[in-house]
Amino acid sequence: MKRIILIGYMGAGKTTIGKALSKELDIPFYDLDWYIENRMRKTIKQIFDERGEEGFRKIEHNMLHEVAEFEDVIISCGGGTPCSFDNMDYMNLQGDTVYLKASPEVLYGHLKMGKTVRPLLLNKTQEEMKTFIEEQLKQRENYYSRAKYTLNVDLMDTYEKIKISVQQLRELLHI
């Protein structure tokens, strides 16, 4: 039985790597945010709007405990998932946790091009967004660094480089 749990800041490529690894290993992939949206029948933004970040984090915690019980699975967590409750300890008990580490500059580049609505970045100017990413990454690093494995994903700007990152992850996990 294998559980691989991908963590890292939003825009690091957790979903991209998770999907690619899932395809290679032929095991199911779950994006925790998508799972929450399907179970709650609401977008993450709607949940944030209705319940605030604290309310969302409670739901996220409960849904993490559901998904992390699945066997032979790859899970991509939201950027804040490891930072709430005992989530990081729980994930480390449940499977192989991997921190997909990217620099603030790379994250900013991915997020400004992204099509997904990120509630924590709404209505921020580019400069505010850069500052926010840097500050939040510093706050979260303590949680992210507790993952069992770390993979630098600064260079994932082409399909070929994504393949290389997936291969590096497989080598890291010996799979």
Backbone bond lengths (Angstrom), bond angles and torsions (degrees), N, CA, C in turn:
res aa  C-N    CA-C-N  psi(-1)  N-CA   C-N-CA  omega(-1)  CA-C   N-CA-C  phi
1 M - - - 1.456 - - 1.526 108.90 -
2 K 1.326 115.34 134.30 1.459 121.56 -176.52 1.512 109.89 -128.96
3 R 1.328 115.59 130.69 1.466 121.41 170.39 1.521 107.18 -127.43
4 I 1.317 115.33 120.84 1.460 120.76 177.35 1.524 106.37 -115.57
5 I 1.331 115.74 124.14 1.462 121.21 -176.02 1.517 108.49 -118.96
6 L 1.323 115.54 115.94 1.464 121.83 -177.80 1.521 110.18 -95.33
7 I 1.333 115.63 128.25 1.455 120.96 177.87 1.525 109.06 -126.75
8 G 1.315 115.63 166.62 1.461 121.66 178.47 1.507 109.17 147.14
9 Y 1.304 115.66 174.48 1.453 121.36 -176.28 1.528 110.85 -69.79
10 M 1.335 115.91 155.10 1.466 118.96 177.45 1.528 108.79 -57.95
11 G 1.317 114.91 138.79 1.455 120.28 179.68 1.523 113.97 89.14
12 A 1.336 117.74 0.06 1.473 120.46 -178.36 1.529 112.60 -75.78
13 G 1.331 117.15 -18.71 1.464 120.12 179.33 1.513 113.91 104.96
14 K 1.321 116.68 22.44 1.471 120.20 -178.56 1.525 111.50 -60.91
15 T 1.313 117.09 -44.45 1.468 120.78 179.96 1.526 110.28 -68.43
16 T 1.314 117.28 -42.33 1.464 121.72 180.00 1.525 110.81 -60.31
17 I 1.326 116.69 -50.54 1.467 121.56 179.71 1.524 109.91 -66.13
18 G 1.334 116.68 -43.20 1.463 120.75 -178.56 1.513 112.43 -59.60
19 K 1.323 116.95 -45.10 1.469 120.72 179.21 1.525 111.07 -63.82
20 A 1.324 116.11 -44.34 1.461 120.43 -178.36 1.530 110.85 -64.59
21 L 1.321 117.05 -43.09 1.467 121.01 178.82 1.527 110.79 -66.14
22 S 1.314 116.17 -39.65 1.458 122.03 178.19 1.530 110.68 -58.61
23 K 1.301 115.48 -43.44 1.463 121.09 -179.88 1.531 110.62 -64.63
24 E 1.331 116.00 -43.40 1.468 120.03 179.99 1.524 112.77 -66.26
25 L 1.336 116.47 -40.93 1.464 120.50 -176.28 1.524 112.95 -89.80
26 D 1.331 115.82 -10.05 1.462 122.02 -178.25 1.535 111.92 56.41
27 I 1.337 114.66 46.93 1.464 121.02 172.82 1.522 108.02 -128.56
28 P 1.323 117.90 153.48 1.460 121.13 -175.07 1.530 113.77 -62.73
29 F 1.324 114.70 148.00 1.456 123.21 176.56 1.520 109.08 -117.49
30 Y 1.316 116.04 133.76 1.464 121.76 176.03 1.518 109.47 -126.56
31 D 1.305 115.86 123.23 1.456 121.60 169.21 1.523 105.02 -89.27
32 L 1.317 117.88 119.92 1.462 121.09 -174.25 1.530 111.85 -59.01
33 D 1.328 117.81 -39.49 1.472 119.73 178.50 1.530 111.18 -62.41
34 W 1.333 116.68 -42.67 1.475 119.87 178.29 1.517 110.43 -64.51
35 Y 1.313 116.02 -40.30 1.468 120.87 178.85 1.532 110.03 -60.26
36 I 1.331 115.53 -44.86 1.470 120.50 178.50 1.525 110.10 -61.38
37 E 1.325 117.01 -46.15 1.466 120.48 -179.14 1.528 111.20 -60.92
38 N 1.318 117.38 -41.51 1.469 120.50 179.05 1.524 112.11 -66.91
39 R 1.319 116.09 -43.13 1.475 119.81 -178.83 1.522 112.00 -69.84
40 M 1.323 116.90 -38.25 1.464 121.72 -177.05 1.532 112.28 -88.84
41 R 1.319 116.36 -13.59 1.475 122.88 -176.18 1.534 111.37 55.90
42 K 1.334 114.76 38.77 1.466 122.96 177.80 1.516 108.12 -147.87
43 T 1.345 115.49 154.95 1.455 118.97 175.31 1.529 109.31 -76.55
44 I 1.315 115.27 161.38 1.469 119.95 176.45 1.526 109.09 -58.81
45 K 1.319 116.85 -41.38 1.471 120.78 179.12 1.528 110.92 -59.83
46 Q 1.337 117.54 -43.32 1.466 120.54 178.44 1.527 111.24 -62.14
47 I 1.327 116.30 -40.83 1.464 119.70 179.12 1.530 110.17 -65.02
48 F 1.334 116.79 -43.96 1.468 120.83 176.62 1.525 110.23 -58.87
49 D 1.337 116.41 -45.95 1.468 120.93 -178.85 1.525 111.73 -61.71
50 E 1.331 116.95 -40.76 1.468 121.65 -176.34 1.528 113.47 -80.11
51 R 1.334 116.27 -38.39 1.468 119.66 -170.63 1.524 114.68 -118.29
52 G 1.347 116.67 -6.21 1.456 120.20 -176.60 1.516 110.97 74.93
53 E 1.326 115.24 175.66 1.465 118.80 -178.18 1.528 111.54 -64.75
54 E 1.322 117.42 -40.06 1.473 120.23 -178.76 1.530 111.24 -61.90
55 G 1.335 116.96 -43.83 1.459 120.95 177.65 1.517 111.82 -63.40
56 F 1.338 115.61 -40.58 1.461 119.35 177.69 1.520 110.48 -62.94
57 R 1.329 117.58 -43.88 1.473 121.48 -177.30 1.528 111.75 -62.21
58 K 1.331 117.77 -32.63 1.472 120.47 177.06 1.532 110.26 -66.82
59 I 1.326 115.40 -44.74 1.470 119.98 177.76 1.528 109.62 -62.23
60 E 1.323 115.84 -46.00 1.465 121.46 -179.26 1.533 110.65 -58.37
61 H 1.319 116.76 -43.23 1.469 122.52 179.00 1.533 110.22 -59.34
62 N 1.316 116.97 -47.29 1.463 121.10 179.87 1.530 112.14 -64.34
63 M 1.316 116.65 -42.15 1.468 120.60 -179.36 1.532 110.96 -69.77
64 L 1.334 117.08 -34.45 1.465 120.68 175.26 1.525 109.63 -59.29
65 H 1.316 116.59 -42.68 1.470 120.65 -179.88 1.533 111.45 -65.90
66 E 1.313 117.97 -28.45 1.476 120.37 174.85 1.531 110.67 -71.37
67 V 1.321 115.57 -55.14 1.462 121.03 -172.98 1.531 111.44 -66.06
68 A 1.317 117.32 -37.33 1.469 120.80 -177.04 1.526 112.81 -73.17
69 E 1.318 117.15 -2.08 1.461 121.16 173.49 1.536 111.11 -90.50
70 F 1.342 116.82 -15.37 1.463 120.19 179.41 1.526 108.87 -64.88
71 E 1.333 116.02 151.46 1.459 120.62 178.95 1.520 110.08 -102.50
72 D 1.333 115.53 150.40 1.463 122.32 -179.38 1.522 110.01 48.40
73 V 1.327 115.21 74.71 1.454 121.15 -172.95 1.535 110.49 -148.06
74 I 1.311 114.89 152.17 1.461 122.05 171.23 1.519 106.02 -116.29
75 I 1.324 116.40 129.00 1.467 122.08 -177.17 1.522 109.22 -121.82
76 S 1.309 115.69 130.98 1.453 122.35 173.34 1.525 107.48 -105.94
77 C 1.327 116.50 120.90 1.466 120.67 -177.93 1.521 111.55 -96.86
78 G 1.304 115.92 155.98 1.454 120.60 172.94 1.520 110.00 -65.11
79 G 1.314 116.95 157.95 1.456 121.37 -176.68 1.514 114.62 -58.15
80 G 1.333 117.71 -31.08 1.457 120.99 -178.61 1.516 114.61 -93.52
81 T 1.320 116.85 -6.73 1.472 120.25 -176.11 1.528 113.49 -53.44
82 P 1.340 119.42 -47.56 1.465 118.97 -176.80 1.530 114.15 -66.49
83 C 1.324 117.51 -15.38 1.462 122.45 -170.95 1.524 113.97 -93.25
84 S 1.294 118.13 -1.24 1.465 121.72 -176.76 1.521 110.95 -114.39
85 F 1.325 114.96 149.10 1.462 122.25 176.43 1.534 109.69 50.80
86 D 1.327 116.31 -139.74 1.469 121.34 176.86 1.529 109.78 -104.28
87 N 1.323 116.56 26.53 1.469 121.09 -171.36 1.525 113.82 -55.43
88 M 1.339 117.94 -42.66 1.461 119.49 -176.76 1.524 110.60 -66.65
89 D 1.313 117.61 -43.62 1.467 120.62 177.25 1.532 110.28 -61.14
90 Y 1.322 115.71 -44.14 1.465 121.15 -179.59 1.534 110.85 -61.31
91 M 1.330 117.02 -46.21 1.465 119.98 -179.39 1.526 111.21 -62.91
92 N 1.331 117.04 -39.60 1.465 120.25 178.49 1.525 111.65 -64.10
93 L 1.322 117.22 -31.97 1.469 120.72 176.74 1.529 111.43 -73.28
94 Q 1.324 116.66 -32.79 1.461 121.32 -173.25 1.521 114.38 -82.44
95 G 1.338 117.64 -25.72 1.461 117.30 -176.13 1.509 113.05 -174.46
96 D 1.324 114.17 -164.36 1.462 121.25 177.80 1.524 108.78 -85.96
97 T 1.323 116.16 111.59 1.454 120.84 179.00 1.525 109.35 -92.08
98 V 1.325 115.45 136.51 1.459 120.93 -179.10 1.520 108.63 -129.45
99 Y 1.317 115.56 122.23 1.459 122.29 175.71 1.515 108.00 -87.86
100 L 1.328 117.08 114.60 1.457 121.89 173.88 1.526 106.52 -86.77
101 K 1.313 115.36 103.87 1.463 122.06 -171.20 1.521 110.56 -97.47
102 A 1.334 115.12 127.84 1.461 121.37 177.58 1.523 108.68 -136.30
103 S 1.311 115.88 153.07 1.463 120.84 179.53 1.530 109.84 -73.35
104 P 1.338 117.27 157.23 1.471 119.90 177.15 1.527 113.12 -56.40
105 E 1.319 117.07 -35.30 1.472 120.88 -179.83 1.528 111.30 -65.28
106 V 1.331 115.99 -43.58 1.468 120.71 179.12 1.527 110.01 -66.46
107 L 1.326 116.70 -43.78 1.467 120.40 178.94 1.523 110.76 -60.53
108 Y 1.318 116.83 -44.65 1.466 121.01 178.49 1.537 109.84 -58.72
109 G 1.322 116.68 -45.47 1.469 120.50 179.38 1.517 112.29 -59.62
110 H 1.327 116.47 -43.34 1.469 120.35 178.98 1.529 111.01 -66.66
111 L 1.322 116.63 -43.35 1.467 120.51 -174.67 1.525 112.45 -71.74
112 K 1.309 118.47 -35.02 1.469 118.81 -179.93 1.519 111.33 -72.64
113 M 1.343 117.25 -22.92 1.465 120.85 177.12 1.519 112.02 -90.94
114 G 1.321 116.82 -16.36 1.462 122.00 -173.76 1.513 113.56 -63.00
115 K 1.319 114.28 153.96 1.466 121.32 -179.40 1.520 111.75 -99.97
116 T 1.340 116.94 -10.70 1.455 121.24 -176.23 1.528 110.32 -82.63
117 V 1.323 116.21 140.54 1.466 121.11 175.00 1.522 107.93 -77.06
118 R 1.301 116.68 121.74 1.467 122.37 179.90 1.528 107.74 -109.00
119 P 1.322 118.37 104.96 1.466 121.11 -175.21 1.530 114.33 -52.49
120 L 1.316 117.71 -36.16 1.464 119.84 -178.14 1.533 113.26 -73.97
121 L 1.343 117.20 -13.20 1.462 120.54 -178.69 1.525 113.55 -108.05
122 L 1.323 117.03 -1.53 1.461 120.54 -176.88 1.531 111.76 -58.07
123 N 1.313 115.11 140.02 1.472 123.63 173.83 1.523 114.12 62.16
124 K 1.322 118.14 22.96 1.455 120.53 176.08 1.526 109.44 -99.57
125 T 1.344 115.93 141.62 1.465 120.20 173.95 1.526 107.71 -72.21
126 Q 1.328 116.67 171.27 1.463 119.52 179.44 1.527 111.07 -60.91
127 E 1.326 116.97 -42.51 1.475 119.84 179.22 1.527 111.36 -65.53
128 E 1.328 116.66 -42.20 1.472 120.53 177.91 1.526 110.31 -62.74
129 M 1.319 115.52 -38.68 1.459 120.68 179.92 1.530 110.33 -64.33
130 K 1.331 117.45 -45.77 1.464 121.83 179.02 1.531 110.36 -58.80
131 T 1.327 116.14 -48.44 1.465 121.55 -179.32 1.525 110.76 -62.49
132 F 1.334 116.48 -44.29 1.458 121.88 180.00 1.527 110.73 -59.13
133 I 1.331 116.82 -46.75 1.467 121.58 -179.32 1.533 109.99 -60.45
134 E 1.319 116.47 -48.18 1.469 120.45 -179.16 1.530 111.17 -59.71
135 E 1.330 116.52 -46.78 1.462 120.28 -177.41 1.528 111.78 -67.67
136 Q 1.326 115.92 -43.09 1.461 118.48 -178.11 1.529 111.36 -69.55
137 L 1.314 116.34 -36.15 1.465 120.39 177.88 1.534 109.98 -61.89
138 K 1.319 117.24 -41.34 1.474 120.90 176.81 1.529 110.62 -61.32
139 Q 1.330 117.26 -42.11 1.468 121.17 179.84 1.527 111.66 -66.35
140 R 1.305 116.57 -36.31 1.463 120.82 -174.13 1.523 114.04 -88.49
141 E 1.310 117.09 -16.92 1.471 121.49 -176.17 1.533 111.65 -54.15
142 N 1.317 116.99 -38.20 1.461 121.73 179.31 1.534 111.31 -57.77
143 Y 1.315 116.74 -37.86 1.469 121.06 178.46 1.535 110.42 -77.46
144 Y 1.331 115.89 -49.61 1.462 120.42 -177.40 1.527 111.71 -57.73
145 S 1.325 116.32 -39.52 1.464 120.30 -175.69 1.532 112.52 -69.40
146 R 1.307 117.98 -8.59 1.467 121.66 177.58 1.530 112.32 -84.06
147 A 1.324 116.92 -2.33 1.478 119.94 176.18 1.521 108.98 -62.91
148 K 1.308 116.39 153.77 1.465 121.17 179.97 1.528 111.82 -67.20
149 Y 1.331 116.27 -30.99 1.461 121.80 -177.82 1.526 109.36 -134.51
150 T 1.332 115.78 153.34 1.465 121.49 175.28 1.520 108.19 -130.01
151 L 1.332 115.64 133.99 1.461 121.47 177.46 1.521 108.01 -127.26
152 N 1.330 116.49 122.35 1.462 120.50 177.20 1.526 108.64 -75.73
153 V 1.319 115.82 125.32 1.470 120.71 -176.72 1.533 111.70 -120.60
154 D 1.326 116.49 28.79 1.467 119.75 -179.90 1.528 112.95 -61.92
155 L 1.309 117.53 -26.95 1.464 119.92 -174.39 1.526 112.11 -111.43
156 M 1.325 116.31 64.35 1.472 120.20 179.28 1.532 110.68 -119.80
157 D 1.330 116.52 47.41 1.460 119.02 -174.69 1.527 114.53 -97.08
158 T 1.325 117.62 2.35 1.466 121.20 174.85 1.530 108.53 -138.30
159 Y 1.330 115.89 162.85 1.466 119.84 178.34 1.526 110.93 -60.90
160 E 1.318 116.24 -37.47 1.469 119.90 179.82 1.525 110.85 -63.49
161 K 1.320 117.03 -40.92 1.466 120.89 179.98 1.532 110.98 -71.28
162 I 1.327 116.61 -30.65 1.471 119.86 174.71 1.527 108.97 -64.68
163 K 1.334 116.72 -43.84 1.468 120.99 177.63 1.524 110.77 -58.87
164 I 1.326 116.33 -41.37 1.465 121.00 179.46 1.528 109.45 -63.68
165 S 1.329 117.42 -42.63 1.469 120.90 178.95 1.527 111.34 -62.78
166 V 1.324 116.97 -40.22 1.469 121.03 178.11 1.530 109.56 -64.14
167 Q 1.327 116.55 -42.03 1.464 120.26 178.35 1.532 110.42 -63.27
168 Q 1.331 116.71 -42.34 1.468 120.56 178.10 1.530 110.34 -62.05
169 L 1.322 116.97 -39.16 1.457 121.09 178.12 1.523 110.51 -64.00
170 R 1.309 116.86 -43.41 1.474 120.81 178.83 1.518 110.89 -61.02
171 E 1.326 116.35 -40.99 1.469 120.44 178.32 1.527 110.43 -65.75
172 L 1.321 116.33 -42.01 1.459 121.93 179.47 1.531 111.28 -59.59
173 L 1.332 115.78 -40.97 1.469 122.17 -177.42 1.530 113.37 -91.45
174 H 1.340 116.21 -2.91 1.467 121.45 -178.32 1.526 112.00 57.46
175 I 1.349 116.51 47.69 1.469 120.97 178.86 1.513 110.86 -127.53
